[in-house]
């Protein structure tokens, strides 16, 4: 081991061994299977949940395949269209390209080629705890309403067999419940992926605005900014001194809060602090030159314009909130665990 290589933490290693011993052989086997499948390229779920419609529960997931494919588990899919029984893992298309639920000859006039191309089952690694088998099978969420329309159209055309009538009615009810909703949106709500997407969007903004290392730069909160603060509060202003009321620091942070969501907190996490926790750097030093600094400069120009148009501090604050709302109370947190989205059951 070279001098640069870090030695393993004995406490962490011991803790890992203790947790491993606490697992049953089945649990350890399931974890190993999931790890092996993930290693060999099988896509993993990054969010899971269930859509509830009356007594029907449709487990769903979002995958880490780059497109964030939304899937419904096979059993949930079959339950939604009224097909009873436990799904066989990976049961998909036959030689004619049709899954079991679309194989009946009387349905063929209502099935498009695009629909046939989307019926292949998807195998993925579920986001589960120990003890699960390690893999799951599902269909793209968008397939469910498409299949329901096949049965609905056949029902309206009175082409369903007696053994298919209950499936046609289940599909009709599902389409009624789905009114005003997109199936992918339902999956996002049920799994919590809707919040994850927003969090990712905020992270991308932060990456554009905040840089890793500090770089001192020309002062952007200039004397004109502070001169207006003193004027609007009726305080005497002396440009020769840097001594200012402590509250002005809070007001300066308030301007950063209006720059973009999550940026202020990220900037504060970057600055170095002394033993008493007091910052020894300015948070503006960590703004990126490409987008962070220009955006702050543009914001400050607008803020100073509102200052010049105001006669009192209260008047300025009212205008500031109207034109440049704060993002401070709009930070998002990641969902914890699995979610559930209840869809109103359609009325007969």
MIMARZA-716939 format. One record per residue (C-alpha): residue in three letters; x, y, z. Coordinates in nm, 3 decimals. Each point is the difference from the previous one (the first is absolute). Layout:
// residues N
LUMGU,ALA,X,Y,Z
...
END
This chain:
// residues 348
LUMGU,UNK,0.000,0.000,0.000
LUMGU,UNK,0.143,0.339,-0.100
LUMGU,UNK,0.017,0.295,0.240
LUMGU,UNK,-0.280,0.165,-0.198
LUMGU,UNK,-0.241,-0.291,0.033
LUMGU,UNK,-0.237,0.019,0.293
LUMGU,UNK,-0.015,-0.299,0.231
LUMGU,UNK,-0.344,-0.154,0.058
LUMGU,UNK,-0.185,0.138,0.300
LUMGU,UNK,0.002,-0.292,0.250
LUMGU,UNK,-0.317,0.126,0.170
LUMGU,UNK,-0.192,0.013,-0.329
LUMGU,UNK,0.133,-0.343,-0.102
LUMGU,UNK,-0.104,-0.151,0.333
LUMGU,UNK,-0.343,0.160,-0.028
LUMGU,UNK,-0.046,-0.141,-0.348
LUMGU,UNK,0.093,-0.349,0.115
LUMGU,UNK,-0.241,0.025,0.293
LUMGU,UNK,-0.288,0.104,-0.227
LUMGU,UNK,0.083,-0.284,-0.241
LUMGU,UNK,-0.009,-0.254,0.284
LUMGU,UNK,-0.343,0.131,0.106
LUMGU,UNK,-0.147,-0.084,-0.342
LUMGU,UNK,-0.148,-0.339,-0.075
LUMGU,UNK,0.156,-0.213,-0.277
LUMGU,UNK,-0.303,0.081,-0.219
LUMGU,UNK,0.048,0.373,0.054
LUMGU,UNK,0.370,-0.018,-0.083
LUMGU,UNK,-0.080,-0.203,-0.312
LUMGU,UNK,-0.261,0.255,-0.115
LUMGU,UNK,0.243,0.289,0.049
LUMGU,UNK,0.268,-0.186,-0.197
LUMGU,UNK,-0.246,-0.071,-0.285
LUMGU,UNK,-0.104,0.365,-0.022
LUMGU,UNK,0.362,0.112,-0.003
LUMGU,UNK,0.088,-0.251,-0.272
LUMGU,UNK,-0.294,0.103,-0.219
LUMGU,UNK,0.082,0.369,0.042
LUMGU,UNK,0.363,-0.072,-0.087
LUMGU,UNK,-0.100,-0.173,-0.322
LUMGU,UNK,-0.199,0.293,-0.130
LUMGU,UNK,-0.356,-0.067,0.116
LUMGU,UNK,-0.172,0.329,0.070
LUMGU,UNK,-0.087,0.082,0.359
LUMGU,UNK,-0.303,0.171,0.150
LUMGU,UNK,0.079,0.341,0.148
LUMGU,UNK,-0.350,0.062,0.135
LUMGU,UNK,-0.294,-0.228,0.078
LUMGU,UNK,-0.359,0.033,0.111
LUMGU,UNK,-0.355,-0.105,-0.084
LUMGU,UNK,-0.303,0.148,-0.171
LUMGU,UNK,-0.321,-0.085,0.187
LUMGU,UNK,-0.335,-0.002,-0.180
LUMGU,UNK,-0.274,-0.130,0.228
LUMGU,UNK,0.104,-0.353,0.091
LUMGU,UNK,0.263,-0.020,-0.272
LUMGU,UNK,0.365,0.058,0.086
LUMGU,UNK,0.246,0.052,-0.285
LUMGU,UNK,0.364,-0.010,0.116
LUMGU,UNK,0.221,0.220,-0.215
LUMGU,UNK,0.359,0.118,-0.031
LUMGU,UNK,0.232,0.241,-0.180
LUMGU,UNK,0.321,-0.146,-0.148
LUMGU,UNK,0.355,0.135,-0.025
LUMGU,UNK,0.023,-0.068,-0.374
LUMGU,UNK,0.075,0.355,-0.109
LUMGU,UNK,-0.357,0.058,-0.115
LUMGU,UNK,-0.143,-0.063,0.348
LUMGU,UNK,-0.243,-0.255,-0.142
LUMGU,UNK,-0.319,-0.033,0.206
LUMGU,UNK,-0.109,-0.360,0.046
LUMGU,UNK,-0.293,-0.184,0.154
LUMGU,UNK,0.066,-0.344,0.144
LUMGU,UNK,-0.146,-0.292,-0.195
LUMGU,UNK,-0.240,-0.098,0.279
LUMGU,UNK,-0.115,0.358,0.047
LUMGU,UNK,-0.048,0.038,-0.374
LUMGU,UNK,-0.207,-0.317,-0.029
LUMGU,UNK,-0.202,0.094,0.310
LUMGU,UNK,-0.082,0.340,-0.149
LUMGU,UNK,-0.158,-0.162,-0.308
LUMGU,UNK,-0.191,-0.257,0.205
LUMGU,UNK,0.215,-0.305,-0.069
LUMGU,UNK,0.021,-0.210,0.315
LUMGU,UNK,0.287,-0.226,0.098
LUMGU,UNK,0.367,0.040,0.070
LUMGU,UNK,0.213,0.120,-0.290
LUMGU,UNK,0.278,-0.224,-0.125
LUMGU,UNK,0.329,0.187,0.020
LUMGU,UNK,0.100,0.125,-0.341
LUMGU,UNK,-0.303,-0.138,-0.181
LUMGU,UNK,-0.009,0.209,-0.312
LUMGU,UNK,-0.058,-0.026,-0.371
LUMGU,UNK,-0.034,-0.326,-0.186
LUMGU,UNK,0.128,-0.069,-0.350
LUMGU,UNK,-0.278,0.217,-0.142
LUMGU,UNK,0.118,0.295,0.210
LUMGU,UNK,-0.304,0.002,0.231
LUMGU,UNK,-0.011,-0.024,0.381
LUMGU,UNK,-0.270,-0.223,0.149
LUMGU,UNK,-0.244,0.282,0.070
LUMGU,UNK,-0.004,0.105,-0.369
LUMGU,UNK,0.025,-0.343,-0.161
LUMGU,UNK,-0.372,-0.058,-0.069
LUMGU,UNK,-0.086,0.016,-0.369
LUMGU,UNK,-0.305,0.223,0.052
LUMGU,UNK,0.227,0.279,0.135
LUMGU,UNK,0.228,0.018,-0.304
LUMGU,UNK,-0.207,0.262,-0.191
LUMGU,UNK,0.047,0.238,0.291
LUMGU,UNK,0.377,-0.045,0.046
LUMGU,UNK,0.250,0.228,-0.175
LUMGU,UNK,0.355,-0.091,-0.102
LUMGU,UNK,0.134,0.264,0.240
LUMGU,UNK,-0.180,-0.171,0.285
LUMGU,UNK,0.146,-0.339,-0.092
LUMGU,UNK,0.351,0.148,0.004
LUMGU,UNK,-0.044,0.123,0.358
LUMGU,UNK,-0.121,-0.322,0.162
LUMGU,UNK,0.334,-0.156,0.094
LUMGU,UNK,0.035,-0.045,0.376
LUMGU,UNK,0.281,0.183,0.180
LUMGU,UNK,0.219,-0.175,0.256
LUMGU,UNK,0.151,0.227,0.268
LUMGU,UNK,0.157,0.002,0.345
LUMGU,UNK,-0.260,0.125,0.250
LUMGU,UNK,0.067,0.251,0.274
LUMGU,UNK,-0.070,-0.241,0.282
LUMGU,UNK,0.142,-0.109,0.331
LUMGU,UNK,0.163,-0.336,0.076
LUMGU,UNK,-0.209,-0.307,-0.058
LUMGU,UNK,-0.138,0.098,-0.340
LUMGU,UNK,0.076,-0.231,-0.291
LUMGU,UNK,0.222,0.258,-0.162
LUMGU,UNK,-0.178,0.063,-0.329
LUMGU,UNK,-0.339,0.113,-0.125
LUMGU,UNK,-0.189,0.003,-0.327
LUMGU,UNK,-0.220,0.277,-0.127
LUMGU,UNK,-0.135,0.188,-0.297
LUMGU,UNK,0.041,0.360,-0.105
LUMGU,UNK,-0.269,0.199,0.178
LUMGU,UNK,-0.116,0.147,-0.330
LUMGU,UNK,-0.100,-0.350,-0.115
LUMGU,UNK,-0.286,-0.023,0.252
LUMGU,UNK,-0.228,0.272,-0.141
LUMGU,UNK,0.083,-0.119,-0.354
LUMGU,UNK,-0.113,-0.355,0.085
LUMGU,UNK,-0.308,0.135,0.178
LUMGU,UNK,-0.100,0.185,-0.317
LUMGU,UNK,0.022,-0.327,-0.195
LUMGU,UNK,-0.250,-0.165,0.235
LUMGU,UNK,-0.213,0.314,0.022
LUMGU,UNK,-0.026,0.026,-0.378
LUMGU,UNK,-0.081,-0.369,-0.025
LUMGU,UNK,-0.261,0.039,0.274
LUMGU,UNK,-0.169,0.289,-0.180
LUMGU,UNK,0.009,-0.197,-0.327
LUMGU,UNK,-0.153,-0.298,0.186
LUMGU,UNK,0.287,-0.222,-0.112
LUMGU,UNK,0.106,-0.131,0.341
LUMGU,UNK,-0.054,-0.364,0.091
LUMGU,UNK,-0.201,-0.075,0.315
LUMGU,UNK,0.324,-0.101,0.173
LUMGU,UNK,0.147,0.343,-0.084
LUMGU,UNK,-0.290,0.219,0.108
LUMGU,UNK,0.128,0.051,0.354
LUMGU,UNK,0.338,0.110,-0.143
LUMGU,UNK,-0.175,0.248,-0.228
LUMGU,UNK,-0.192,0.148,0.293
LUMGU,UNK,0.318,0.020,0.213
LUMGU,UNK,0.177,0.183,-0.283
LUMGU,UNK,-0.295,0.237,-0.040
LUMGU,UNK,0.010,0.079,0.372
LUMGU,UNK,0.374,0.057,-0.009
LUMGU,UNK,-0.030,0.243,-0.292
LUMGU,UNK,-0.273,0.188,0.189
LUMGU,UNK,0.225,0.024,0.305
LUMGU,UNK,0.287,0.115,-0.218
LUMGU,UNK,-0.194,0.301,-0.131
LUMGU,UNK,0.211,0.318,0.036
LUMGU,UNK,0.310,-0.204,0.095
LUMGU,UNK,0.295,-0.127,-0.201
LUMGU,UNK,0.115,-0.345,0.108
LUMGU,UNK,0.366,0.106,0.031
LUMGU,UNK,-0.107,0.290,0.224
LUMGU,UNK,-0.184,-0.244,0.225
LUMGU,UNK,0.312,-0.215,0.028
LUMGU,UNK,0.206,0.308,0.085
LUMGU,UNK,-0.242,0.097,0.276
LUMGU,UNK,-0.031,-0.351,0.139
LUMGU,UNK,0.375,-0.064,0.012
LUMGU,UNK,0.107,0.349,0.110
LUMGU,UNK,0.199,0.039,-0.322
LUMGU,UNK,-0.179,0.330,-0.061
LUMGU,UNK,0.194,0.150,0.292
LUMGU,UNK,0.321,-0.172,-0.109
LUMGU,UNK,-0.030,0.165,-0.343
LUMGU,UNK,-0.046,0.340,0.164
LUMGU,UNK,0.297,-0.066,0.228
LUMGU,UNK,0.212,-0.095,-0.302
LUMGU,UNK,-0.104,0.319,-0.176
LUMGU,UNK,0.104,0.202,0.304
LUMGU,UNK,0.332,-0.188,0.018
LUMGU,UNK,0.067,0.087,-0.363
LUMGU,UNK,-0.068,0.367,0.073
LUMGU,UNK,0.233,-0.011,0.300
LUMGU,UNK,0.276,-0.155,-0.213
LUMGU,UNK,-0.035,0.283,-0.249
LUMGU,UNK,0.004,0.271,0.269
LUMGU,UNK,0.244,-0.135,0.262
LUMGU,UNK,0.362,-0.097,-0.062
LUMGU,UNK,0.219,-0.232,0.205
LUMGU,UNK,0.283,0.238,0.089
LUMGU,UNK,-0.008,0.361,0.117
LUMGU,UNK,0.113,0.275,-0.234
LUMGU,UNK,0.015,0.357,0.125
LUMGU,UNK,-0.166,0.238,-0.239
LUMGU,UNK,-0.105,0.360,-0.041
LUMGU,UNK,-0.248,0.120,0.258
LUMGU,UNK,-0.358,-0.018,-0.131
LUMGU,UNK,-0.186,0.125,0.306
LUMGU,UNK,0.131,0.350,-0.065
LUMGU,UNK,-0.034,0.324,0.200
LUMGU,UNK,-0.311,0.095,-0.195
LUMGU,UNK,-0.178,-0.310,0.135
LUMGU,UNK,0.086,0.084,0.361
LUMGU,UNK,-0.069,0.371,-0.050
LUMGU,UNK,-0.360,-0.083,-0.094
LUMGU,UNK,-0.038,-0.234,0.300
LUMGU,UNK,0.100,0.286,0.233
LUMGU,UNK,-0.222,0.251,-0.182
LUMGU,UNK,-0.307,-0.222,0.006
LUMGU,UNK,0.047,-0.063,0.374
LUMGU,UNK,0.072,0.366,0.081
LUMGU,UNK,0.354,-0.070,0.122
LUMGU,UNK,0.297,0.235,-0.053
LUMGU,UNK,0.243,-0.147,-0.255
LUMGU,UNK,0.379,0.038,0.017
LUMGU,UNK,0.171,-0.145,-0.310
LUMGU,UNK,0.338,0.021,0.174
LUMGU,UNK,-0.076,-0.281,0.246
LUMGU,UNK,-0.086,-0.366,-0.047
LUMGU,UNK,-0.172,-0.022,0.339
LUMGU,UNK,-0.366,-0.085,-0.060
LUMGU,UNK,-0.288,-0.133,0.213
LUMGU,UNK,0.010,-0.379,0.031
LUMGU,UNK,-0.347,-0.033,-0.152
LUMGU,UNK,0.141,0.106,-0.338
LUMGU,UNK,0.176,-0.336,-0.024
LUMGU,UNK,-0.339,-0.171,0.024
LUMGU,UNK,-0.139,0.232,-0.267
LUMGU,UNK,0.295,-0.083,-0.227
LUMGU,UNK,-0.072,-0.373,0.043
LUMGU,UNK,-0.361,0.077,-0.088
LUMGU,UNK,0.116,0.119,-0.342
LUMGU,UNK,0.182,-0.331,-0.057
LUMGU,UNK,-0.321,-0.182,0.099
LUMGU,UNK,-0.165,0.160,-0.304
LUMGU,UNK,0.268,-0.117,-0.243
LUMGU,UNK,-0.103,-0.366,-0.049
LUMGU,UNK,-0.134,-0.285,0.216
LUMGU,UNK,0.256,-0.169,0.224
LUMGU,UNK,0.288,0.232,-0.095
LUMGU,UNK,0.032,0.190,0.330
LUMGU,UNK,0.022,-0.314,0.212
LUMGU,UNK,0.256,-0.152,-0.237
LUMGU,UNK,0.213,0.316,0.007
LUMGU,UNK,-0.002,0.006,0.381
LUMGU,UNK,0.106,-0.364,0.007
LUMGU,UNK,0.310,0.088,-0.206
LUMGU,UNK,0.146,0.289,0.198
LUMGU,UNK,0.281,-0.062,0.250
LUMGU,UNK,-0.067,0.089,0.363
LUMGU,UNK,0.214,0.071,0.304
LUMGU,UNK,-0.007,-0.186,0.330
LUMGU,UNK,-0.304,0.200,0.111
LUMGU,UNK,-0.188,-0.087,-0.316
LUMGU,UNK,0.024,0.349,-0.147
LUMGU,UNK,0.053,0.010,-0.380
LUMGU,UNK,0.348,0.103,-0.113
LUMGU,UNK,-0.108,0.021,-0.364
LUMGU,UNK,-0.282,0.170,-0.185
LUMGU,UNK,-0.260,-0.228,-0.150
LUMGU,UNK,0.018,0.194,-0.327
LUMGU,UNK,0.351,-0.135,-0.054
LUMGU,UNK,-0.156,-0.336,-0.087
LUMGU,UNK,-0.232,0.123,-0.275
LUMGU,UNK,0.090,-0.135,-0.344
LUMGU,UNK,0.129,0.260,-0.249
LUMGU,UNK,-0.214,-0.144,-0.281
LUMGU,UNK,-0.344,0.028,0.159
LUMGU,UNK,0.013,0.065,0.374
LUMGU,UNK,0.173,0.340,-0.005
LUMGU,UNK,-0.180,0.140,-0.307
LUMGU,UNK,-0.336,-0.104,0.148
LUMGU,UNK,0.079,0.170,0.331
LUMGU,UNK,0.113,0.314,-0.182
LUMGU,UNK,-0.323,0.014,-0.201
LUMGU,UNK,-0.205,-0.062,0.314
LUMGU,UNK,0.176,0.279,0.188
LUMGU,UNK,-0.063,0.246,-0.282
LUMGU,UNK,-0.371,-0.077,0.023
LUMGU,UNK,0.004,0.022,0.380
LUMGU,UNK,0.171,0.340,-0.005
LUMGU,UNK,-0.257,0.123,-0.253
LUMGU,UNK,-0.277,-0.095,0.245
LUMGU,UNK,0.193,0.177,0.276
LUMGU,UNK,0.018,0.321,-0.203
LUMGU,UNK,-0.374,-0.017,-0.065
LUMGU,UNK,-0.085,-0.047,0.370
LUMGU,UNK,-0.034,0.258,0.276
LUMGU,UNK,0.000,-0.235,0.300
LUMGU,UNK,0.149,-0.339,0.089
LUMGU,UNK,-0.346,-0.157,0.028
LUMGU,UNK,-0.093,0.126,-0.346
LUMGU,UNK,0.322,-0.143,-0.143
LUMGU,UNK,-0.052,-0.339,0.169
LUMGU,UNK,-0.351,-0.023,-0.142
LUMGU,UNK,0.129,0.068,-0.351
LUMGU,UNK,0.292,-0.241,0.050
LUMGU,UNK,-0.233,-0.287,0.094
LUMGU,UNK,-0.219,0.075,-0.300
LUMGU,UNK,0.275,0.017,-0.263
LUMGU,UNK,0.260,-0.236,0.150
LUMGU,UNK,-0.169,-0.263,0.225
LUMGU,UNK,0.223,-0.182,0.246
LUMGU,UNK,0.086,-0.368,-0.044
LUMGU,UNK,0.097,-0.038,0.367
LUMGU,UNK,-0.312,-0.190,0.111
LUMGU,UNK,-0.028,-0.200,-0.322
LUMGU,UNK,0.279,-0.252,0.053
LUMGU,UNK,-0.096,-0.358,-0.079
LUMGU,UNK,0.082,-0.314,0.194
LUMGU,UNK,0.029,-0.349,-0.143
LUMGU,UNK,-0.286,-0.240,0.070
LUMGU,UNK,0.070,-0.276,0.249
LUMGU,UNK,-0.105,-0.359,-0.068
LUMGU,UNK,-0.282,-0.103,-0.230
LUMGU,UNK,-0.294,0.216,-0.090
LUMGU,UNK,-0.365,-0.059,-0.085
LUMGU,UNK,-0.231,0.201,-0.223
LUMGU,UNK,-0.374,-0.050,0.036
LUMGU,UNK,-0.200,0.050,-0.318
LUMGU,UNK,-0.377,0.054,0.051
LUMGU,UNK,-0.200,-0.307,-0.093
LUMGU,UNK,-0.232,0.077,-0.291
LUMGU,UNK,-0.373,0.007,0.061
LUMGU,UNK,-0.218,-0.241,-0.192
END
